[in-house]
Amino acid sequence: MVAVVLVMAAVVVATPARAIETTAREALLVDFDTGTVMLEKDSDTPMPPSSMSKLMTVFMVFEQLKAGRLSLDDTFTVSENAWRTGGAASGGSTMFLEPNTSVRLEDLLRGIIVQSGNDACIVVAEHLAGTEEAFAEAMNRRAREIGLTDSVFRNSTGLPHPEHVMTARDLATLAKRIITDFPEYYPYYSEKEFTYNGITQHNRNPLLYKNIGADGLKTGHTSVAGYGLTASAKRNGRRLILVLNGLDSTRARTEEADRLMSWGFRTFENVEMFKPGATVTEAEVWLGQTAAVPLVLPDGLTVTLPRNARRTMTVMVRYDGPIPAPIARGDEIATLVIEAPDMQPLQFPLQAGTSVERMGMVNRMFAALRHIVLGLALPDATPESDEAAAQGAS
């Protein structure tokens, strides 16, 4: 049995469980960098996303722009269908496009992002796929490819359809992809107003008007869905993503989004526990040219912690050992486990920091003989799990 002491700060890792109540029907609050869930409520339940599904429509356009297949200066023609289905006469959000006119793609994007224009969505869909139905199928294919496992799109707008659904988790995943993949286009989501055809409309995202670091993304509302919001904010280098749906008024959406986002920043913080490539500890090696191999976290480790939690946490390194040589650098040979009361254990794979060659035949014989003389058990193919455990001082 190996016993290695790891000296760690005395803190408790955030529990991915609901620590605060919300009046939203579905909700998810997640740290952008660590993926830690600070709040969730029915976050995997398919729900009508209303205009929040326009995030996927815009994602499809951003990908075409980034690939060079589209330009912001390209012009699209407004069809009769886009004008009739998504225009002012339909009663939904509109950019007030005129039929048979040409519109720059950049204006259409602002019309979708800032004004939530259904007509602009349909124009884009018809241009890229021929019909809105074909575009929705393309959205479905791409959604599956990027990990939106519970999303089904039947249109480009989010207008009510019984099969058109997303989950709060999928919306958070999509928001992160937009922010990460398209830094050159993401600033459109922070624009507070846009004027087209002589009509100025204001961004409906209520957090843009609060002093909490919000810079996107999209609201939604239908009678079936209620009031929803997918939002992101960044403060002091830390970014959060919040998804809410099923609220009963614009006021409730504003108050709940402000309250939960502020709570997330106030209650939690990110702590770097190991820098990239840092050696966590060493594991004993059996019949290797070196007696131990360093265990490393190539990407480092940052965890999201409650600011006011200063009790002791337990950090363990688990592996089947001694680990028989040869060992290749980069092999995942151990697991870092972080535990604390009232939380699910967090586990992170540890890699071999160096390669370890096997001893020659003579040295292997002497090593085996030494174990026999000392009365030690010879390691076999399925040794018992060793643990390197540490208790941080409070």
N, C-alpha and C positions, 0 to 999 in steps of 0.2 A: 504493500500500500504506500503510495507516494503522498507526502503532505507538504504542500508549498503554500506559504503565506503570501497573499496578495494584499498590498496596502491600498485601500480605496477610500474615497470620501464617504462620509456617513450620510447617505441619502436614501430615499425610497423612490423606486421607479414608478412612473405614472401608471395607474391601472387603466386599461382600455375599457372602462365601464362608465355608466352614466353617473356623474358626480353632481349634476345639477339638473333640475327639471326644465322642460320646455313645453310650451303650449302648441308647438308645431306638431302636425300629424306624423311627419317624417323629418329626421334631422341627422346631421353628421358634422362634427367639427374635428378636423385633422391637422396635425402639424405637417407642413409642406416637406420639410427635409427628412424627418425621422419616420413619418408615416404613423406616428402615435395617434390613436383615436382618443380624444378627450371627452367626447360626447357622441352617443349614437342612440337613435330611436327608430326602430323599423327601417334601418338604413339599407336593407337588402330586399325590401318589399317593393315590387313593381308598382309604379304610380304614374298618373298622367303628369308629364313634366311641363305642359303648356309651352310657353315661349323659351323656357330654359333649354329645350331641345334644339333651339337655333344655334347653340354652341357647336353642335355637330355639323350643322350646315356651314357655319363659318370655318370650322376646322377643315372641312373638305376644300374650301376655297383657298385657305392659307397654304395647304399642301401643294396645290397647283401653282400658287404664286412662288413658293419657295423652290419648286422644281423648275421654274422658268417657263412653264407651259401657259401661264397667264401673266398679264401685266396690269398694274393698277390703272393704266390709261386705256385698257381695252374697253370698248363700248358694247353694251348688250341692248337688244331691242325689247321693249315692253309689249308682251302679247296681250290680246284681248282677254285671254284666260287669266293671266296674272293680274290684270287690272280689275277684272270682275270678281275673281275669287279672293284676292288679297287687298283690294282697294277700299276706299272709304265706304262704298255701298255695302260691303260685307259686314261692317260693324266692328271689325277687329282693328288691331294696330296696323297702321299703314304709313308708308312714306309719301303718299299722295302722288304716285307716278301717273303719268298720262299715257294712254294706249298709243302704240305705234311710234313712240319716241325712243331715242337712243340715250343711254345713261352710262357714265363711266363706272367701271367696276369699283373704284375707290368710294364713289358716292353710294353705290349699292351696299357696300360693306358698312359704311357709316349708317345707312338707313336701317340695316338689320341690327347692328350692335347698339346704336344709340337710340334709334326711334322704334326698334322692334317691328319693322315693317314686314308684314306678311307678303305684300306685293313684291318687295325686293327679293325675298327668299325664293318665290316662285320664278321670278326672272332668272335668277342665278341657276336654279335647278334645271329649268328648261334649256338654258344655254349649255350647261355642262353635260346633261344626259338625254336631252331630247324631250323628255316628259318629267313631270314631278314624281310620278310613280317609279320610273327608272332610276331617278336620283335617289329616292328613298331606299331602293334595293342596294344601290352603291353605298349608301350610308350604313346599311346593315352589315354589308360585307366588311367594310373598313372598321366598323365598331367592334366586330368580333376579333379582328386582327390586332387591335390596340387594347384588348382586355375589357371591353364593356360587355360583360357576360350576360347581363339581364336587361339589355336595351333592345327595343324593337321600334323601328321608325316606319311610319306609313305616309308621311308627308315631310316637307321641308320647313314647315312653319310652327308645328306644335299645336295646330288647331285640333279640336277634340276628335278622336277616333278611338274606338274601344280597344284596338290592338296597339296603339301608339303609347309605349310606356318606357320609363327609365327608372333606375333606383338612385337614391341619394349617393350611394357609393360609386356608381358609374358616373354620375355628374361630377363628383370630386375627382375621380380619375381623369376624366376628360378635361376638367379645368386645369389640372396639373400639366397635362400634355400640352395644352395651349400655351400656358405660361413658359414651359420649358422649351418647347420646340420652336416657338415663333416670337422671340423677344423683340423682333423688329416690327411686328404687327400688333402685339398685345397692347401697346399704349392706346389703341383705338377704344379699348374698353374703359379707359379712364376719362374719356371726353364727356363733358356734362351736357352738351347741347350740339345740335346739328341743324342747319338750315338748308332746306331743299324746296325748290319751286315756290320760294317766298314764304315758306312756312317753317318756323323754328319750333323744334320739339326738344324737350329736356330728357336726359337719361333718367330712367325710373329707378335706378339702383340707389336706394336711400343712403347707403354707407358712403357714397362718394361725397356727400355733403356733411359728413361727420369728420371730426379730427382724430381718426383712428388709423390712418395709413391705408385706407381702402383704395384699390386701383382697378377694380373689375368685379364681377363679370356680367351676369344677366338675371333679370327678373322674369317672372312668369305669372300669368293669372288666367284661369277660366272658371266658370261656375262649378265644374266638376273637380278641378284640381285645387281650387282655393288659391291663396296668394303664396308664391314661392320666390326663392332667391338662391342663386349660386354666387358666392362672393369670395373675394380674396383680399387680404390686407397684409401689409408688411410694416413691421415696427422694429427698430434697432437691429436690423439684419435678420429678423425672424419672420417667416410668412406662415399664415394660417389660411385654410380653405374651409368655408362654411356652406352647407347646403340645408335649406329649410323648405318645407312645403306644407300645404294644407292649413295655412293660417286664414283667419276669417276677415281680414281687412288690410288695407295698405298701412294703417297705423300700427296694427299688431305686427306686421312684417318688419316695419322700421324699428320698433321698440325691441322686438325679440332678436333681430339680427345685431343690433347695436349692443344689447346686453350680453349676448353669448360670445360675440367676437371680443369684446372688452374683457369678459371673464377669462377667455382663453389666454389672452396676453398677460393678464394680471396674475393668474393663478399658477401658470406653468412657465418653465424656462428650459432651454436646451443646454446641456452640459456635455462637453467633450471629455470622454473617459479615456480614450486611447487615440493617439495620432495615427495617421496612415502608416502602416508598416511596423508599428510598435510591437515589441516582444511582450506578450502577456505573461508568459512563464515558460518553463521548459518541460518536455516530456521525456521520460526514461526510454532508452532505446535498447533493444535486445539484439546482440550479436552484430552491432554496428561499429564502424571505425571511430565513431564518437559515442560517448555514453549517453548523450542527451541531444535533443533537437529543439530549437526555439519554436514556440507557437506564436503566430502573428495574426493580426487583423490587417490585411492589405489595404482596405479602405478606411481604416480607423473605426471608431465607434462614438457616435453622439446619441444621447438618449434624452427624452423629454421628461422632466421631473416637476413635481409640485414644488413651488417656491417655498412653501411653509413646512415641507416634510423634511425633518432632519433626524429621523431615526436611523437605525443601523440596517444596512442591506447585506445580503449574503452573495458572494461571488464565488462560483465554483468552476473549475475546469475539469471536464469529464472526458476520459478516453480509455480504451482497452489497452492496457499496458503491462509490462514494457512493450513498446511498439516494435515489431520485428523489422530489421533492415532487409532489403534496401528501402529507402524512403526518398521520394522525389520532391524537390522544392515545389510548393504549391498544392501538394496533396492535402485534402481535408482530413485531418487525423484526430481532431478533438473538437469539443464544443464548450463555449463559454456560456454559463448559465447564471442569470441574475434573478434572485428571488427576494421577495419581501412579503409580509403578511397582506392578505386581501388583494392579491394580484396574481395574474397568470404569469408563470415563469417566462422570461425572455431568453431565447437561445440564439447564439450566433456561431457559425462555423469558424474554427481556427485552422489555419494552414501551417504546414511545415515551412519554416523560414529559410531552411537550407536543405540541400540533399545530403543523405547519409548513405554511404556505400556499405555493403556487407563485409564483415571480417573475412579474412582468408580461412581456409580449412583448419590449419593448425590452431589459430587463435580461437576459432569457434569451439574446437575440442577442449582447449584449456578453459574457456569460459564455462562450458557445460560441466566440466570436472569440478571447477571451483564451486558452482552451485550445489553439486552433489556433496562435496566435502563439507560445505557450510550448512548443509541440510535445507537448502532453499528449493522450492518447487520450480521445475523448469516451465517456462511459459509455453502454452500450447496455442492452437489456432483460435481458440475462443476463450481468452483470459477474462478474469473478472474485471469489472469496470473500476478504474482508479479514479479518485477524486482529489483535486487540489482545491481545498476550501479555505475561505478566509472570512473573517468577521471584522468589518470596519469598526474603528473606535468612534464612539459618539462624542 
